[in-house]
Amino acid sequence: METSVLSLMIFIPIVGMAAILCIPSQADDLIKKVAFGVTLPPLVLGIWLFQHFNRATPDLQFVVKIPWIASYNIEYFVGVDGISISMVLLTAFLCPICILASWGIERAVKGYGKAATA
């Protein structure tokens, strides 16, 4: 699991955005609940990531490096260091807070939910 935490934090909101796209625009409550629900797993993963981060080393941790388009030497490469770990945790905390803060929005709920989860 350690190697896939960052990838899960990236791709769970994208899957949530796709799920929101499939929900009818009239189902405002469902859109809001799905948008909020999709932000919770990255929050839990972000807290786990922060707790398991080794502050004694300046190296990148939780690194995922996968060749993507080999002919152009393009790779999927993510990892966190001492500065980015706090930004990852901050983002993970802000996403559910922002969704809850926007709960009162009545116009274009579907478009707002997609933007917040992406």
N, C-alpha and C positions, 0 to 999 in steps of 0.2 A: 504493500500500500504506500510505503514511503515515497517511492519513485513516481507514483501517479497522483499525488495530492494536488500539485499545482495544475496538472492537466484537468483533473476533476473540477477544480475551482474555476478554470477557464471555460470548460465545455458544458457544465450543468446549466449555467445561465443561457447559453446558446440553445440548448435543448428546450429550456423553458420558453424562450422567445418563439421557437417553432411551435410549441404547444399553444401559446397564446394566439398565434396566427390561425390556428385551427378552431378556436372558440368563436362562436358568433358574436358580432359586435354588440348585440343587445344584452348579452349576459355579463353585465358590468361587475356584479358581485363575484362571479366565478373568475373573471379576468383578474380582479384584485387579489383574490385568494391564491390563485396560481402564481401570480407575480411575487407575492409575499413568500409563498411556500418554496419557490425556486431560489430565493435568496438565503434561506436558512441552512441548507447543506454547505454552501461555501463559507458561511459564518462558522459553523462547527469545524469544518476543515481548517479554516484560518486560525482558529483558537488552538487546535491540535498542532498545527504547523509551528505556531509561535512557542508553544510549550516544549516541543521537541527540537527546536532550533539550538544548535551548539554555538553559544556566544564566544567560546574560546578560540575559534578559528575565523580568519578573514575570508576563507574560501567560499565559493558558491556551494550551496547545499540543496538537497532535494532536486538534483539536476536530472532533466530528461533531455536527451540528445538523440534524435532519430533522423536518419536521412529521409528527405522528402522528395526532392527532385534532384537526383544524383547527377544528371548530365549538366546541371547548372550549379552544382555544389550548394544547393539550398537545403537547410536542415530545420527541423522543429527543435528549438533549443530554449528551454526555460530553466530557471534556477533562482534562488534567493540568496542575498548576502545580508550583512548586518543592517544596511539602510533600507533595502527593499522589503525586508520582513515586516517592518513597522508599517510601510505603505500598503502591503498586502492585507495586514490585519485591519488597518484603518478602512480600506475599501470594503472588506468583508463586514465590518460593523456598520458602515454608512448605507449600504444597499438596503437592508431591511428597514432601517430608520427612515430612509427616503420614501420607500414604498408606503410605510405607515403614515408618514407626513402627508402624502398625496391622497390618502384615503377619501378625502372629501371632494375630490375632483369629480365633476359630473359630465363634462364634455370631452369627447375623444379619449375615453378611458383605455381603449384597446391600444391606441398609438402611444399613449403615455406608459402603459405597462410594458410594452415591447422595448421602449427606449431605456427604461429603468433596469430591465433584466439583462440587457446586452452588455 
